[in-house]
Amino acid sequence: MARKNRNSKKNAKTATNGDNRQVAVNRKALHDYEILERVEAGLVLTGTEIKSIRAGKVDLRDAYARSQNGELWLHGVHIAPYDAASYLNHEPRRPRKVLLHRAQINDLALQAAQKGLTLTPLRMYLKNHYAKVELGLGRGKRQYDKRRTMIERERERDARQAVKQWRE
C-alpha cells in the first residue's frame, strides 16, 4: 500500500484556490496606449478598500501612476466605499502607494519622465489574498494607430471564423 503524502490535502487546496481572480481591467488604457513594459505591484490599502476590491467595485479608467519623493503613487483609481462600513469608510479617489523595489521605482520613473511615456494601471486582481495591480509603461497611440489596430483585430476575427466554417 502506497503511503499518502502528508501535504497532499494542503497542496490540493492551494492548487484549486479560486482567489486568483481578476477584479478590474483598464480597457481604455489598452486602447489608447501601446504598452512597452508590464510590472506587477502591490498596493497599500485600508480594510474597507480591500473589501470593496473583493466585491469588484473598482474603476481604473482615468488612473495613472506618478513618482513622488522616490515613491510610486497611484492616482485616479476609484474604489467604491464599502457598503457595510460606518464612518470609518475610505475616500474613493485617494492616492494609493504602490509597492515595488527601489530599483524598479527608479527605473520606471526614469522611463516615464521621457516624452510621451506614461505609467497606467492595466488591471487589478487578487493573488493569494493580496490585491495586485499590473502597471504598464505606455506610449500614446495616434488616431491612425488605433484604426490600424481595429482593422487587424477584424481581420483576425474573420480569419478565425473562416477556419471554423471550413472545419465544419
C-alpha atoms as one frame of an Amber mdcrd trajectory, in Angstrom:
protein
   0.000   0.000   0.000   1.415   3.358  -1.058   1.945   5.893   1.630  -0.080
   9.060   1.182   1.749  12.371   1.123   1.004  14.263   4.300   0.752  17.598
   2.467  -1.370  16.329  -0.418  -4.574  17.792   1.025  -2.910  21.150   1.634
  -1.385  21.205  -1.869  -4.735  20.337  -3.408  -6.351  23.271  -1.606  -3.749
  25.770  -2.732  -3.790  24.460  -6.298  -7.559  24.939  -6.565  -7.600  28.238
  -4.692 -10.143  30.375  -6.521  -8.805  33.643  -5.106  -6.505  34.314  -8.057
  -9.083  36.307  -9.960  -9.246  39.449 -11.984 -11.177  42.329 -10.418 -10.898
  45.167 -12.964  -9.398  45.802 -16.420  -8.494  49.179 -17.871  -9.676  48.606
 -21.432  -9.340  52.294 -22.234  -5.598  52.199 -21.486  -5.160  49.136 -23.699
  -6.928  51.057 -26.480  -5.181  54.412 -26.028  -1.615  53.250 -25.302   0.956
  50.976 -26.867   2.223  49.028 -23.849   6.020  48.701 -23.837   6.589  47.097
 -20.429   4.409  45.478 -17.741   5.117  45.275 -13.997   3.209  43.571 -11.167
   2.971  45.631  -7.977   1.270  45.553  -4.606  -0.830  48.303  -3.050  -1.105
  49.850   0.407  -4.830  49.663   1.232  -7.158  50.137   4.184  -9.570  47.467
   5.421 -12.649  48.871   3.703 -10.733  49.277   0.425  -9.754  45.616   0.221
 -13.342  44.603   0.990 -14.608  46.762  -1.874 -11.936  45.314  -4.178 -13.014
  41.785  -3.271 -16.581  42.843  -4.164 -15.278  44.031  -7.552 -16.139  47.715
  -7.121 -13.072  49.194  -8.822 -12.745  51.612 -11.750  -9.324  52.077 -13.378
 -10.474  54.233 -16.292  -8.741  57.560 -15.598  -5.944  56.236 -13.398  -2.213
  56.805 -13.692   0.908  56.287 -11.589   3.379  59.016 -10.674   6.701  59.038
  -8.854   6.901  61.433  -5.887   9.859  61.634  -3.489  11.221  58.238  -4.536
   7.841  56.526  -4.077   5.292  55.468  -6.666   1.680  56.622  -6.150  -1.464
  55.532  -7.967  -3.833  58.424  -8.702  -7.375  58.427 -10.042  -8.361  54.860
  -9.124 -11.953  54.782  -7.903 -12.597  52.147  -5.244 -16.231  52.468  -4.205
 -16.996  52.927  -0.491 -17.756  49.695   1.323 -21.489  49.445   1.996 -21.257
  47.823   5.424 -18.693  50.315   6.768 -19.723  53.116   9.075 -17.988  56.463
   9.464 -14.626  54.667   9.075 -15.073  54.334   5.307 -12.313  55.376   2.889
 -12.199  58.193   0.353 -12.910  56.650  -3.090 -10.259  58.503  -5.163  -7.430
  58.970  -2.687  -3.839  58.385  -3.913  -2.591  54.910  -3.037   1.025  53.897
  -2.533   2.400  51.278  -4.935   4.762  48.653  -3.527   7.799  47.932  -5.715
  11.535  47.508  -5.186  13.519  50.747  -5.094  15.395  49.901  -8.311  12.115
  49.186 -10.128  10.636  52.506  -8.978  13.721  54.428 -10.104  13.770  52.650
 -13.459  10.056  53.237 -14.132  10.252  56.873 -13.005  13.206  57.485 -15.328
  11.398  55.867 -18.271   8.117  57.666 -17.529   9.956  61.007 -17.496  10.675
  60.549 -21.212   8.445  62.433 -23.609   5.225  60.619 -24.423   5.553  57.769
 -21.896   3.169  57.233 -19.001   2.501  54.652 -16.282  -1.067  53.381 -16.275
  -2.702  50.551 -14.355  -3.817  47.875 -16.819  -5.651  45.541 -14.466  -6.258
  44.852 -10.799  -6.513  41.321  -9.469  -6.349  39.256  -6.311  -3.363  36.946
  -5.988  -3.147  34.701  -2.932  -5.468  37.006  -0.969  -3.458  40.148  -1.843
  -4.613  42.904  -4.186  -2.154  43.416  -7.033  -2.085  45.930  -9.847  -0.418
  45.438 -13.225   1.218  48.681 -14.313   2.046  49.303 -17.937   4.591  51.721
 -19.326   2.838  53.008 -22.409   3.262  55.377 -25.300   0.151  57.152 -26.511
  -1.302  55.904 -29.790  -2.260  58.245 -32.587  -5.699  58.032 -34.184  -4.405
  56.158 -37.229  -2.659  53.602 -34.978  -5.980  52.930 -33.220  -7.706  52.413
 -36.576  -4.939  50.063 -37.723  -5.316  48.013 -34.529  -9.085  47.739 -35.058
  -8.617  46.650 -38.698  -6.069  43.984 -37.684  -8.451  42.720 -34.986 -11.283
  42.452 -37.540  -9.036  40.551 -39.973  -8.006  38.081 -37.274 -11.641  37.554
 -36.255 -12.686  36.990 -39.905  -9.838  34.508 -40.377 -10.868  32.572 -37.246
 -14.475  32.440 -38.444 -13.395  31.247 -41.898 -11.281  28.467 -40.398 -14.160
  27.495 -38.099 -16.611  27.309 -41.043 -14.092  25.371 -43.121 -13.726  22.738
 -40.367 -17.489  22.260 -40.187
